[in-house]
């Protein structure tokens, strides 16, 4: 599953950047953006697994992925509310990082992004049976 | 009710006692509104409160991005 491999690679890359002390605003913004998109792609994989075709959606794709994840996984009790809302919050952090240059991204935002990502990604892997 | 007014009402209902500041931003892409909340502390049931707000707004047809930042008193980058 290319989406799972990609998400793992992004997580490893982010950890390496932080270990190397790459703590600059551009790097923080790149990290939040990549974490969100890696999570978004895992969401699309989850939806393909229940027969949907997100690659054919051309409008409101990010919202629709969240909406369909709720419908197919959260409301059925397969995914926790916390994992689902983690994707929402990653999306918000990514938007903040990419559009509001006047708002500094802080290390606590990066740590928060990492926690949100792992919460969501771990649960998706459990549901998909990929450990 | 407009999206900003409705969102503000819901956020005050769920997070009023924890709230330091509510910052409205955007929209930047296809979403309807972005909000960043600065909280005194994180409620233990934040996930449930956040879920209720998102679910309600989605049912009303609104796509609102809500961020939560617990203020730790530091400006460390």
N, CA and C atoms of all chains as a GROMACS GRO file, in nm:
protein
  624
    1UNK      N    1   0.085  -0.119   0.000
    1UNK     CA    2   0.000   0.000   0.000
    1UNK      C    3   0.088   0.124   0.000
    2UNK      N    4   0.089   0.190  -0.110
    2UNK     CA    5   0.180   0.303  -0.128
    2UNK      C    6   0.150   0.416  -0.029
    3UNK      N    7   0.023   0.431   0.007
    3UNK     CA    8  -0.015   0.539   0.101
    3UNK      C    9   0.042   0.513   0.240
    4UNK      N   10   0.043   0.386   0.281
    4UNK     CA   11   0.097   0.351   0.413
    4UNK      C   12   0.249   0.370   0.413
    5UNK      N   13   0.313   0.324   0.308
    5UNK     CA   14   0.458   0.342   0.298
    5UNK      C   15   0.495   0.490   0.297
    6UNK      N   16   0.418   0.568   0.222
    6UNK     CA   17   0.444   0.712   0.214
    6UNK      C   18   0.430   0.776   0.352
    7UNK      N   19   0.324   0.741   0.422
    7UNK     CA   20   0.301   0.798   0.556
    7UNK      C   21   0.415   0.761   0.651
    8UNK      N   22   0.459   0.637   0.644
    8UNK     CA   23   0.571   0.593   0.729
    8UNK      C   24   0.697   0.675   0.696
    9UNK      N   25   0.721   0.694   0.567
    9UNK     CA   26   0.841   0.768   0.525
    9UNK      C   27   0.834   0.913   0.569
   10UNK      N   28   0.716   0.972   0.559
   10UNK     CA   29   0.702   1.111   0.603
   10UNK      C   30   0.728   1.123   0.753
   11UNK      N   31   0.672   1.029   0.829
   11UNK     CA   32   0.692   1.032   0.974
   11UNK      C   33   0.841   1.017   1.009
   12UNK      N   34   0.908   0.925   0.941
   12UNK     CA   35   1.052   0.906   0.965
   12UNK      C   36   1.131   1.031   0.926
   13UNK      N   37   1.090   1.094   0.816
   13UNK     CA   38   1.159   1.215   0.770
   13UNK      C   39   1.142   1.329   0.872
   14UNK      N   40   1.022   1.343   0.922
   14UNK     CA   41   0.995   1.450   1.019
   14UNK      C   42   1.078   1.427   1.146
   15UNK      N   43   1.080   1.304   1.193
   15UNK     CA   44   1.158   1.274   1.314
   15UNK      C   45   1.306   1.304   1.291
   16UNK      N   46   1.355   1.268   1.173
   16UNK     CA   47   1.496   1.292   1.141
   16UNK      C   48   1.526   1.442   1.136
   17UNK      N   49   1.439   1.520   1.073
   17UNK     CA   50   1.458   1.665   1.065
   17UNK      C   51   1.466   1.726   1.204
   18UNK      N   52   1.378   1.680   1.293
   18UNK     CA   53   1.376   1.736   1.428
   18UNK      C   54   1.501   1.695   1.506
   19UNK      N   55   1.542   1.568   1.487
   19UNK     CA   56   1.664   1.522   1.555
   19UNK      C   57   1.786   1.600   1.507
   20UNK      N   58   1.786   1.638   1.380
   20UNK     CA   59   1.898   1.713   1.324
   20UNK      C   60   1.893   1.862   1.363
   21UNK      N   61   1.789   1.898   1.437
   21UNK     CA   62   1.779   2.037   1.482
   21UNK      C   63   1.732   2.133   1.375
   22UNK      N   64   1.663   2.084   1.275
   22UNK     CA   65   1.614   2.172   1.166
   22UNK      C   66   1.487   2.241   1.212
   23UNK      N   67   1.504   2.336   1.301
   23UNK     CA   68   1.387   2.400   1.365
   23UNK      C   69   1.372   2.543   1.316
   24UNK      N   70   1.334   2.554   1.192
   24UNK     CA   71   1.311   2.687   1.132
   24UNK      C   72   1.165   2.696   1.088
   25UNK      N   73   1.120   2.817   1.067
   25UNK     CA   74   0.980   2.836   1.026
   25UNK      C   75   0.949   2.764   0.894
   26UNK      N   76   1.036   2.779   0.791
   26UNK     CA   77   1.003   2.705   0.667
   26UNK      C   78   0.994   2.555   0.690
   27UNK      N   79   1.085   2.500   0.772
   27UNK     CA   80   1.082   2.356   0.796
   27UNK      C   81   0.956   2.317   0.874
   28UNK      N   82   0.921   2.395   0.973
   28UNK     CA   83   0.798   2.367   1.049
   28UNK      C   84   0.676   2.366   0.956
   29UNK      N   85   0.673   2.460   0.864
   29UNK     CA   86   0.557   2.469   0.773
   29UNK      C   87   0.555   2.351   0.676
   30UNK      N   88   0.672   2.311   0.630
   30UNK     CA   89   0.680   2.193   0.543
   30UNK      C   90   0.633   2.069   0.618
   31UNK      N   91   0.678   2.055   0.742
   31UNK     CA   92   0.641   1.938   0.823
   31UNK      C   93   0.489   1.927   0.839
   32UNK      N   94   0.425   2.036   0.877
   32UNK     CA   95   0.280   2.029   0.899
   32UNK      C   96   0.204   2.000   0.769
   33UNK      N   97   0.253   2.056   0.661
   33UNK     CA   98   0.188   2.032   0.532
   33UNK      C   99   0.203   1.885   0.490
   34UNK      N  100   0.324   1.834   0.502
   34UNK     CA  101   0.347   1.692   0.462
   34UNK      C  102   0.272   1.595   0.552
   35UNK      N  103   0.268   1.624   0.682
   35UNK     CA  104   0.195   1.534   0.773
   35UNK      C  105   0.048   1.528   0.734
   36UNK      N  106  -0.010   1.644   0.704
   36UNK     CA  107  -0.152   1.643   0.669
   36UNK      C  108  -0.175   1.564   0.539
   37UNK      N  109  -0.096   1.592   0.438
   37UNK     CA  110  -0.122   1.524   0.310
   37UNK      C  111  -0.097   1.374   0.319
   38UNK      N  112   0.002   1.334   0.398
   38UNK     CA  113   0.022   1.190   0.418
   38UNK      C  114  -0.102   1.128   0.483
   39UNK      N  115  -0.158   1.197   0.582
   39UNK     CA  116  -0.279   1.148   0.649
   39UNK      C  117  -0.398   1.148   0.554
   40UNK      N  118  -0.409   1.251   0.474
   40UNK     CA  119  -0.519   1.261   0.377
   40UNK      C  120  -0.515   1.142   0.279
   41UNK      N  121  -0.396   1.109   0.233
   41UNK     CA  122  -0.385   0.996   0.138
   41UNK      C  123  -0.424   0.863   0.205
   42UNK      N  124  -0.390   0.849   0.333
   42UNK     CA  125  -0.433   0.728   0.405
   42UNK      C  126  -0.586   0.725   0.414
   43UNK      N  127  -0.646   0.841   0.434
   43UNK     CA  128  -0.793   0.849   0.437
   43UNK      C  129  -0.854   0.806   0.304
   44UNK      N  130  -0.794   0.848   0.195
   44UNK     CA  131  -0.845   0.808   0.063
   44UNK      C  132  -0.833   0.657   0.044
   45UNK      N  133  -0.721   0.601   0.094
   45UNK     CA  134  -0.705   0.455   0.088
   45UNK      C  135  -0.816   0.385   0.165
   46UNK      N  136  -0.845   0.436   0.285
   46UNK     CA  137  -0.952   0.377   0.366
   46UNK      C  138  -1.085   0.378   0.290
   47UNK      N  139  -1.111   0.487   0.222
   47UNK     CA  140  -1.239   0.499   0.150
   47UNK      C  141  -1.244   0.411   0.027
   48UNK      N  142  -1.130   0.395  -0.039
   48UNK     CA  143  -1.127   0.302  -0.154
   48UNK      C  144  -1.157   0.160  -0.106
   49UNK      N  145  -1.111   0.129   0.016
   49UNK     CA  146  -1.134  -0.005   0.070
   49UNK      C  147  -1.281  -0.035   0.099
   50UNK      N  148  -1.363   0.070   0.108
   50UNK     CA  149  -1.507   0.046   0.127
   50UNK      C  150  -1.584   0.075  -0.002
   51UNK      N  151  -1.511   0.080  -0.113
   51UNK     CA  152  -1.577   0.088  -0.243
   51UNK      C  153  -1.598   0.226  -0.301
   52UNK      N  154  -1.546   0.330  -0.232
   52UNK     CA  155  -1.560   0.465  -0.286
   52UNK      C  156  -1.444   0.496  -0.382
   53UNK      N  157  -1.462   0.601  -0.460
   53UNK     CA  158  -1.360   0.636  -0.560
   53UNK      C  159  -1.320   0.783  -0.545
   54UNK      N  160  -1.245   0.814  -0.438
   54UNK     CA  161  -1.209   0.954  -0.416
   54UNK      C  162  -1.128   1.016  -0.529
   55UNK      N  163  -1.059   0.934  -0.608
   55UNK     CA  164  -0.981   0.989  -0.720
   55UNK      C  165  -1.072   1.050  -0.827
   56UNK      N  166  -1.201   1.022  -0.818
   56UNK     CA  167  -1.295   1.080  -0.914
   56UNK      C  168  -1.370   1.201  -0.858
   57UNK      N  169  -1.334   1.241  -0.738
   57UNK     CA  170  -1.399   1.360  -0.679
   57UNK      C  171  -1.321   1.484  -0.724
   58UNK      N  172  -1.395   1.585  -0.764
   58UNK     CA  173  -1.327   1.704  -0.815
   58UNK      C  174  -1.360   1.831  -0.736
   59UNK      N  175  -1.443   1.819  -0.636
   59UNK     CA  176  -1.476   1.938  -0.555
   59UNK      C  177  -1.487   1.899  -0.409
   60UNK      N  178  -1.445   1.989  -0.324
   60UNK     CA  179  -1.453   1.969  -0.179
   60UNK      C  180  -1.393   1.835  -0.135
   61UNK      N  181  -1.282   1.798  -0.195
   61UNK     CA  182  -1.226   1.665  -0.172
   61UNK      C  183  -1.184   1.645  -0.026
   62UNK      N  184  -1.122   1.747   0.033
   62UNK     CA  185  -1.072   1.730   0.170
   62UNK      C  186  -1.187   1.717   0.269
   63UNK      N  187  -1.287   1.799   0.250
   63UNK     CA  188  -1.405   1.788   0.336
   63UNK      C  189  -1.476   1.655   0.313
   64UNK      N  190  -1.484   1.613   0.188
   64UNK     CA  191  -1.559   1.491   0.156
   64UNK      C  192  -1.490   1.368   0.214
   65UNK      N  193  -1.356   1.368   0.211
   65UNK     CA  194  -1.283   1.255   0.272
   65UNK      C  195  -1.320   1.245   0.421
   66UNK      N  196  -1.322   1.359   0.489
   66UNK     CA  197  -1.358   1.359   0.632
   66UNK      C  198  -1.502   1.315   0.652
   67UNK      N  199  -1.590   1.367   0.569
   67UNK     CA  200  -1.732   1.334   0.580
   67UNK      C  201  -1.756   1.184   0.559
   68UNK      N  202  -1.692   1.128   0.458
   68UNK     CA  203  -1.711   0.986   0.427
   68UNK      C  204  -1.643   0.896   0.530
   69UNK      N  205  -1.530   0.940   0.584
   69UNK     CA  206  -1.466   0.863   0.692
   69UNK      C  207  -1.560   0.855   0.812
   70UNK      N  208  -1.627   0.967   0.839
   70UNK     CA  209  -1.722   0.967   0.951
   70UNK      C  210  -1.836   0.871   0.923
   71UNK      N  211  -1.889   0.879   0.803
   71UNK     CA  212  -2.005   0.796   0.767
   71UNK      C  213  -1.971   0.647   0.768
   72UNK      N  214  -1.856   0.610   0.716
   72UNK     CA  215  -1.823   0.468   0.699
   72UNK      C  216  -1.748   0.406   0.816
   73UNK      N  217  -1.679   0.490   0.895
   73UNK     CA  218  -1.596   0.433   1.001
   73UNK      C  219  -1.632   0.482   1.142
   74UNK      N  220  -1.656   0.611   1.157
   74UNK     CA  221  -1.680   0.663   1.292
   74UNK      C  222  -1.822   0.629   1.338
   75UNK      N  223  -1.918   0.654   1.252
   75UNK     CA  224  -2.058   0.628   1.294
   75UNK      C  225  -2.087   0.479   1.310
   76UNK      N  226  -2.001   0.396   1.252
   76UNK     CA  227  -2.018   0.252   1.267
   76UNK      C  228  -1.937   0.197   1.385
   77UNK      N  229  -1.862   0.285   1.451
   77UNK     CA  230  -1.784   0.243   1.567
   77UNK      C  231  -1.650   0.180   1.532
   78UNK      N  232  -1.612   0.185   1.406
   78UNK     CA  233  -1.483   0.126   1.365
   78UNK      C  234  -1.367   0.219   1.396
   79UNK      N  235  -1.388   0.349   1.378
   79UNK     CA  236  -1.284   0.448   1.406
   79UNK      C  237  -1.330   0.537   1.522
   80UNK      N  238  -1.235   0.573   1.607
   80UNK     CA  239  -1.271   0.659   1.720
   80UNK      C  240  -1.292   0.803   1.674
   81UNK      N  241  -1.372   0.874   1.752
   81UNK     CA  242  -1.390   1.017   1.725
   81UNK      C  243  -1.257   1.090   1.732
   82UNK      N  244  -1.172   1.045   1.824
   82UNK     CA  245  -1.044   1.113   1.843
   82UNK      C  246  -0.955   1.100   1.720
   83UNK      N  247  -0.954   0.983   1.658
   83UNK     CA  248  -0.872   0.966   1.537
   83UNK      C  249  -0.928   1.052   1.424
   84UNK      N  250  -1.060   1.051   1.411
   84UNK     CA  251  -1.124   1.129   1.304
   84UNK      C  252  -1.097   1.278   1.320
   85UNK      N  253  -1.113   1.327   1.443
   85UNK     CA  254  -1.092   1.469   1.463
   85UNK      C  255  -0.943   1.506   1.452
   86UNK      N  256  -0.856   1.407   1.469
   86UNK     CA  257  -0.713   1.434   1.451
   86UNK      C  258  -0.685   1.474   1.306
   87UNK      N  259  -0.756   1.410   1.212
   87UNK     CA  260  -0.737   1.448   1.071
   87UNK      C  261  -0.791   1.589   1.046
   88UNK      N  262  -0.904   1.622   1.107
   88UNK     CA  263  -0.956   1.759   1.097
   88UNK      C  264  -0.853   1.859   1.146
   89UNK      N  265  -0.796   1.829   1.261
   89UNK     CA  266  -0.706   1.926   1.321
   89UNK      C  267  -0.574   1.936   1.244
   90UNK      N  268  -0.530   1.824   1.187
   90UNK     CA  269  -0.412   1.830   1.101
   90UNK      C  270  -0.438   1.919   0.980
   91UNK      N  271  -0.559   1.908   0.928
   91UNK     CA  272  -0.596   1.992   0.813
   91UNK      C  273  -0.591   2.141   0.851
   92UNK      N  274  -0.637   2.170   0.971
   92UNK     CA  275  -0.635   2.309   1.017
   92UNK      C  276  -0.491   2.357   1.037
   93UNK      N  277  -0.407   2.271   1.095
   93UNK     CA  278  -0.267   2.308   1.116
   93UNK      C  279  -0.195   2.331   0.984
   94UNK      N  280  -0.226   2.247   0.887
   94UNK     CA  281  -0.165   2.261   0.754
   94UNK      C  282  -0.207   2.394   0.689
   95UNK      N  283  -0.334   2.429   0.703
   95UNK     CA  284  -0.381   2.555   0.646
   95UNK      C  285  -0.315   2.673   0.716
   96UNK      N  286  -0.306   2.664   0.847
   96UNK     CA  287  -0.238   2.768   0.925
   96UNK      C  288  -0.093   2.782   0.877
   97UNK      N  289  -0.026   2.670   0.859
   97UNK     CA  290   0.115   2.671   0.820
   97UNK      C  291   0.135   2.728   0.680
   98UNK      N  292   0.044   2.696   0.590
   98UNK     CA  293   0.063   2.736   0.450
   98UNK      C  294   0.013   2.876   0.419
   99UNK      N  295  -0.081   2.927   0.499
   99UNK     CA  296  -0.143   3.055   0.462
   99UNK      C  297  -0.119   3.170   0.558
  100UNK      N  298  -0.090   3.142   0.683
  100UNK     CA  299  -0.078   3.254   0.777
  100UNK      C  300   0.069   3.270   0.819
  101UNK      N  301   0.144   3.330   0.730
  101UNK     CA  302   0.287   3.348   0.758
  101UNK      C  303   0.309   3.443   0.876
  102UNK      N  304   0.212   3.526   0.905
  102UNK     CA  305   0.227   3.619   1.017
  102UNK      C  306   0.212   3.549   1.152
  103UNK      N  307   0.159   3.428   1.151
  103UNK     CA  308   0.145   3.351   1.276
  103UNK      C  309   0.261   3.253   1.285
  104UNK      N  310   0.352   3.272   1.381
  104UNK     CA  311   0.465   3.179   1.390
  104UNK      C  312   0.419   3.038   1.426
  105UNK      N  313   0.481   2.940   1.363
  105UNK     CA  314   0.457   2.801   1.400
  105UNK      C  315   0.556   2.767   1.510
  106UNK      N  316   0.505   2.713   1.618
  106UNK     CA  317   0.590   2.686   1.734
  106UNK      C  318   0.618   2.536   1.745
  107UNK      N  319   0.722   2.507   1.821
  107UNK     CA  320   0.757   2.366   1.839
  107UNK      C  321   0.639   2.288   1.896
  108UNK      N  322   0.560   2.352   1.981
  108UNK     CA  323   0.446   2.280   2.038
  108UNK      C  324   0.342   2.246   1.929
  109UNK      N  325   0.335   2.330   1.824
  109UNK     CA  326   0.246   2.298   1.713
  109UNK      C  327   0.296   2.175   1.637
  110UNK      N  328   0.428   2.164   1.626
  110UNK     CA  329   0.488   2.048   1.558
  110UNK      C  330   0.464   1.922   1.641
  111UNK      N  331   0.488   1.933   1.772
  111UNK     CA  332   0.463   1.817   1.858
  111UNK      C  333   0.316   1.776   1.854
  112UNK      N  334   0.230   1.875   1.852
  112UNK     CA  335   0.086   1.849   1.843
  112UNK      C  336   0.055   1.778   1.710
  113UNK      N  337   0.114   1.827   1.602
  113UNK     CA  338   0.092   1.766   1.470
  113UNK      C  339   0.138   1.621   1.467
  114UNK      N  340   0.253   1.595   1.529
  114UNK     CA  341   0.305   1.458   1.534
  114UNK      C  342   0.210   1.366   1.613
  115UNK      N  343   0.160   1.418   1.725
  115UNK     CA  344   0.066   1.339   1.807
  115UNK      C  345  -0.063   1.311   1.729
  116UNK      N  346  -0.115   1.414   1.663
  116UNK     CA  347  -0.238   1.396   1.585
  116UNK      C  348  -0.217   1.294   1.474
  117UNK      N  349  -0.103   1.307   1.407
  117UNK     CA  350  -0.074   1.217   1.296
  117UNK      C  351  -0.064   1.072   1.344
  118UNK      N  352   0.010   1.049   1.451
  118UNK     CA  353   0.028   0.911   1.497
  118UNK      C  354  -0.102   0.852   1.550
  119UNK      N  355  -0.182   0.936   1.617
  119UNK     CA  356  -0.314   0.889   1.665
  119UNK      C  357  -0.398   0.839   1.548
  120UNK      N  358  -0.405   0.919   1.446
  120UNK     CA  359  -0.486   0.887   1.328
  120UNK      C  360  -0.425   0.769   1.250
  121UNK      N  361  -0.296   0.777   1.225
  121UNK     CA  362  -0.229   0.676   1.141
  121UNK      C  363  -0.231   0.538   1.209
  122UNK      N  364  -0.205   0.534   1.339
  122UNK     CA  365  -0.208   0.406   1.411
  122UNK      C  366  -0.346   0.341   1.401
  123UNK      N  367  -0.448   0.424   1.414
  123UNK     CA  368  -0.583   0.368   1.410
  123UNK      C  369  -0.620   0.322   1.269
  124UNK      N  370  -0.580   0.399   1.170
  124UNK     CA  371  -0.606   0.357   1.030
  124UNK      C  372  -0.538   0.224   1.001
  125UNK      N  373  -0.414   0.211   1.047
  125UNK     CA  374  -0.341   0.084   1.023
  125UNK      C  375  -0.410  -0.032   1.093
  126UNK      N  376  -0.459  -0.007   1.214
  126UNK     CA  377  -0.532  -0.113   1.285
  126UNK      C  378  -0.656  -0.154   1.206
  127UNK      N  379  -0.730  -0.058   1.157
  127UNK     CA  380  -0.852  -0.089   1.082
  127UNK      C  381  -0.819  -0.162   0.953
  128UNK      N  382  -0.710  -0.122   0.890
  128UNK     CA  383  -0.670  -0.184   0.763
  128UNK      C  384  -0.600  -0.318   0.784
  129UNK      N  385  -0.564  -0.344   0.909
  129UNK     CA  386  -0.491  -0.468   0.938
  129UNK      C  387  -0.346  -0.463   0.894
  130UNK      N  388  -0.292  -0.343   0.892
  130UNK     CA  389  -0.151  -0.324   0.853
  130UNK      C  390  -0.076  -0.271   0.974
  131UNK      N  391   0.005  -0.354   1.035
  131UNK     CA  392   0.076  -0.309   1.156
  131UNK      C  393   0.221  -0.276   1.125
  132UNK      N  394  -2.861   3.133   1.015
  132UNK     CA  395  -2.747   3.188   1.088
  132UNK      C  396  -2.619   3.171   1.004
  133UNK      N  397  -2.538   3.274   1.000
  133UNK     CA  398  -2.415   3.270   0.922
  133UNK      C  399  -2.314   3.175   0.987
  134UNK      N  400  -2.221   3.128   0.906
  134UNK     CA  401  -2.126   3.028   0.955
  134UNK      C  402  -2.042   3.081   1.072
  135UNK      N  403  -1.999   3.205   1.064
  135UNK     CA  404  -1.914   3.258   1.172
  135UNK      C  405  -1.993   3.270   1.303
  136UNK      N  406  -2.114   3.319   1.291
  136UNK     CA  407  -2.200   3.337   1.409
  136UNK      C  408  -2.232   3.200   1.474
  137UNK      N  409  -2.265   3.105   1.387
  137UNK     CA  410  -2.300   2.971   1.437
  137UNK      C  411  -2.178   2.904   1.502
  138UNK      N  412  -2.064   2.914   1.436
  138UNK     CA  413  -1.942   2.853   1.489
  138UNK      C  414  -1.905   2.914   1.624
  139UNK      N  415  -1.911   3.044   1.632
  139UNK     CA  416  -1.878   3.113   1.757
  139UNK      C  417  -1.971   3.065   1.870
  140UNK      N  418  -2.100   3.054   1.839
  140UNK     CA  419  -2.196   3.009   1.940
  140UNK      C  420  -2.164   2.867   1.988
  141UNK      N  421  -2.134   2.778   1.893
  141UNK     CA  422  -2.102   2.640   1.929
  141UNK      C  423  -1.974   2.631   2.010
  142UNK      N  424  -1.874   2.708   1.968
  142UNK     CA  425  -1.746   2.704   2.040
  142UNK      C  426  -1.760   2.759   2.182
  143UNK      N  427  -1.840   2.862   2.197
  143UNK     CA  428  -1.861   2.917   2.331
  143UNK      C  429  -1.936   2.817   2.418
  144UNK      N  430  -2.031   2.746   2.359
  144UNK     CA  431  -2.106   2.643   2.433
  144UNK      C  432  -2.013   2.534   2.484
  145UNK      N  433  -1.924   2.490   2.396
  145UNK     CA  434  -1.841   2.373   2.429
  145UNK      C  435  -1.714   2.410   2.504
  146UNK      N  436  -1.658   2.530   2.476
  146UNK     CA  437  -1.525   2.561   2.529
  146UNK      C  438  -1.520   2.692   2.608
  147UNK      N  439  -1.636   2.753   2.633
  147UNK     CA  440  -1.639   2.883   2.698
  147UNK      C  441  -1.552   2.893   2.822
  148UNK      N  442  -1.559   2.792   2.907
  148UNK     CA  443  -1.486   2.799   3.035
  148UNK      C  444  -1.335   2.782   3.018
  149UNK      N  445  -1.291   2.731   2.902
  149UNK     CA  446  -1.148   2.705   2.880
  149UNK      C  447  -1.083   2.811   2.790
  150UNK      N  448  -1.164   2.902   2.740
  150UNK     CA  449  -1.121   2.988   2.631
  150UNK      C  450  -1.041   3.110   2.676
  151UNK      N  451  -0.927   3.132   2.609
  151UNK     CA  452  -0.853   3.257   2.626
  151UNK      C  453  -0.883   3.348   2.507
  152UNK      N  454  -0.877   3.292   2.387
  152UNK     CA  455  -0.897   3.373   2.267
  152UNK      C  456  -0.952   3.288   2.154
  153UNK      N  457  -1.033   3.351   2.071
  153UNK     CA  458  -1.088   3.284   1.952
  153UNK      C  459  -1.043   3.367   1.831
  154UNK      N  460  -0.960   3.309   1.743
  154UNK     CA  461  -0.909   3.383   1.627
  154UNK      C  462  -0.976   3.331   1.501
  155UNK      N  463  -1.045   3.418   1.429
  155UNK     CA  464  -1.109   3.378   1.303
  155UNK      C  465  -1.016   3.412   1.188
  156UNK      N  466  -0.996   3.315   1.100
  156UNK     CA  467  -0.906   3.331   0.986
  156UNK      C  468  -0.975   3.280   0.860
  157UNK      N  469  -0.913   3.309   0.747
  157UNK     CA  470  -0.959   3.250   0.622
  157UNK      C  471  -1.095   3.299   0.579
  158UNK      N  472  -1.163   3.226   0.490
  158UNK     CA  473  -1.118   3.098   0.436
  158UNK      C  474  -1.006   3.114   0.333
  159UNK      N  475  -0.922   3.010   0.324
  159UNK     CA  476  -0.807   3.014   0.237
  159UNK      C  477  -0.823   2.927   0.114
  160UNK      N  478  -0.890   2.816   0.128
  160UNK     CA  479  -0.912   2.727   0.012
  160UNK      C  480  -1.062   2.703   0.001
  161UNK      N  481  -1.104   2.579  -0.001
  161UNK     CA  482  -1.246   2.553  -0.020
  161UNK      C  483  -1.330   2.556   0.106
  162UNK      N  484  -1.263   2.571   0.222
  162UNK     CA  485  -1.340   2.567   0.348
  162UNK      C  486  -1.420   2.696   0.367
  163UNK      N  487  -1.513   2.692   0.460
  163UNK     CA  488  -1.596   2.810   0.486
  163UNK      C  489  -1.533   2.906   0.586
  164UNK      N  490  -1.456   2.851   0.679
  164UNK     CA  491  -1.401   2.935   0.787
  164UNK      C  492  -1.289   2.859   0.858
  165UNK      N  493  -1.193   2.934   0.908
  165UNK     CA  494  -1.087   2.876   0.992
  165UNK      C  495  -1.094   2.945   1.128
  166UNK      N  496  -1.082   2.868   1.233
  166UNK     CA  497  -1.081   2.924   1.369
  166UNK      C  498  -0.966   2.862   1.446
  167UNK      N  499  -0.896   2.946   1.518
  167UNK     CA  500  -0.790   2.896   1.605
  167UNK      C  501  -0.826   2.933   1.749
  168UNK      N  502  -0.839   2.833   1.834
  168UNK     CA  503  -0.875   2.860   1.974
  168UNK      C  504  -0.750   2.850   2.061
  169UNK      N  505  -0.734   2.950   2.146
  169UNK     CA  506  -0.628   2.943   2.247
  169UNK      C  507  -0.699   2.909   2.378
  170UNK      N  508  -0.658   2.795   2.435
  170UNK     CA  509  -0.725   2.746   2.556
  170UNK      C  510  -0.634   2.757   2.678
  171UNK      N  511  -0.696   2.775   2.793
  171UNK     CA  512  -0.621   2.776   2.920
  171UNK      C  513  -0.568   2.637   2.950
  172UNK      N  514  -0.652   2.539   2.924
  172UNK     CA  515  -0.614   2.399   2.943
  172UNK      C  516  -0.700   2.315   2.850
  173UNK      N  517  -0.654   2.192   2.828
  173UNK     CA  518  -0.727   2.105   2.736
  173UNK      C  519  -0.829   2.024   2.814
  174UNK      N  520  -0.958   2.036   2.781
  174UNK     CA  521  -1.056   1.953   2.851
  174UNK      C  522  -1.032   1.806   2.822
  175UNK      N  523  -1.056   1.721   2.921
  175UNK     CA  524  -1.031   1.578   2.905
  175UNK      C  525  -1.112   1.519   2.790
  176UNK      N  526  -1.229   1.576   2.767
  176UNK     CA  527  -1.316   1.523   2.660
  176UNK      C  528  -1.315   1.613   2.537
  177UNK      N  529  -1.200   1.670   2.508
  177UNK     CA  530  -1.189   1.760   2.392
  177UNK      C  531  -1.236   1.691   2.263
  178UNK      N  532  -1.199   1.564   2.246
  178UNK     CA  533  -1.236   1.492   2.123
  178UNK      C  534  -1.388   1.489   2.105
  179UNK      N  535  -1.460   1.464   2.214
  179UNK     CA  536  -1.606   1.457   2.204
  179UNK      C  537  -1.667   1.594   2.175
  180UNK      N  538  -1.613   1.697   2.242
  180UNK     CA  539  -1.664   1.833   2.219
  180UNK      C  540  -1.639   1.875   2.075
  181UNK      N  541  -1.516   1.848   2.029
  181UNK     CA  542  -1.478   1.885   1.892
  181UNK      C  543  -1.562   1.808   1.791
  182UNK      N  544  -1.584   1.681   1.817
  182UNK     CA  545  -1.665   1.597   1.727
  182UNK      C  546  -1.807   1.653   1.714
  183UNK      N  547  -1.866   1.690   1.828
  183UNK     CA  548  -2.004   1.743   1.824
  183UNK      C  549  -2.014   1.867   1.736
  184UNK      N  550  -1.912   1.954   1.749
  184UNK     CA  551  -1.915   2.078   1.670
  184UNK      C  552  -1.901   2.047   1.521
  185UNK      N  553  -1.803   1.964   1.487
  185UNK     CA  554  -1.782   1.931   1.345
  185UNK      C  555  -1.903   1.861   1.285
  186UNK      N  556  -1.959   1.768   1.362
  186UNK     CA  557  -2.074   1.693   1.312
  186UNK      C  558  -2.193   1.786   1.286
  187UNK      N  559  -2.214   1.878   1.379
  187UNK     CA  560  -2.326   1.973   1.366
  187UNK      C  561  -2.304   2.064   1.245
  188UNK      N  562  -2.182   2.116   1.232
  188UNK     CA  563  -2.153   2.207   1.121
  188UNK      C  564  -2.161   2.135   0.987
  189UNK      N  565  -2.112   2.010   0.982
  189UNK     CA  566  -2.122   1.933   0.856
  189UNK      C  567  -2.269   1.911   0.819
  190UNK      N  568  -2.350   1.881   0.920
  190UNK     CA  569  -2.493   1.861   0.893
  190UNK      C  570  -2.560   1.988   0.840
  191UNK      N  571  -2.505   2.102   0.880
  191UNK     CA  572  -2.559   2.230   0.831
  191UNK      C  573  -2.495   2.270   0.697
  192UNK      N  574  -2.400   2.186   0.650
  192UNK     CA  575  -2.336   2.213   0.521
  192UNK      C  576  -2.214   2.303   0.530
  193UNK      N  577  -2.160   2.320   0.652
  193UNK     CA  578  -2.045   2.408   0.669
  193UNK      C  579  -1.916   2.328   0.692
  194UNK      N  580  -1.811   2.373   0.626
  194UNK     CA  581  -1.680   2.312   0.638
  194UNK      C  582  -1.592   2.410   0.716
  195UNK      N  583  -1.576   2.385   0.844
  195UNK     CA  584  -1.502   2.478   0.931
  195UNK      C  585  -1.381   2.406   0.991
  196UNK      N  586  -1.266   2.469   0.976
  196UNK     CA  587  -1.144   2.412   1.035
  196UNK      C  588  -1.120   2.476   1.170
  197UNK      N  589  -1.105   2.392   1.272
  197UNK     CA  590  -1.089   2.442   1.409
  197UNK      C  591  -0.959   2.388   1.466
  198UNK      N  592  -0.874   2.478   1.511
  198UNK     CA  593  -0.750   2.439   1.573
  198UNK      C  594  -0.751   2.471   1.722
  199UNK      N  595  -0.681   2.392   1.799
  199UNK     CA  596  -0.675   2.411   1.945
  199UNK      C  597  -0.530   2.425   1.987
  200UNK      N  598  -0.502   2.530   2.059
  200UNK     CA  599  -0.366   2.553   2.106
  200UNK      C  600  -0.375   2.584   2.255
  201UNK      N  601  -0.312   2.501   2.335
  201UNK     CA  602  -0.313   2.527   2.480
  201UNK      C  603  -0.196   2.618   2.512
  202UNK      N  604  -0.229   2.735   2.563
  202UNK     CA  605  -0.125   2.835   2.590
  202UNK      C  606  -0.040   2.790   2.708
  203UNK      N  607   0.089   2.787   2.688
  203UNK     CA  608   0.178   2.741   2.796
  203UNK      C  609   0.258   2.857   2.856
  204UNK      N  610   0.222   2.978   2.817
  204UNK     CA  611   0.289   3.095   2.875
  204UNK      C  612   0.424   3.126   2.813
  205UNK      N  613   0.463   3.047   2.712
  205UNK     CA  614   0.593   3.071   2.652
  205UNK      C  615   0.578   3.116   2.507
  206UNK      N  616   0.675   3.194   2.461
  206UNK     CA  617   0.676   3.235   2.320
  206UNK      C  618   0.785   3.160   2.244
  207UNK      N  619   0.831   3.050   2.304
  207UNK     CA  620   0.941   2.975   2.243
  207UNK      C  621   0.901   2.923   2.105
  208UNK      N  622   0.990   2.944   2.010
  208UNK     CA  623   0.965   2.893   1.875
  208UNK      C  624   1.027   2.755   1.860
   0.00000   0.00000   0.00000
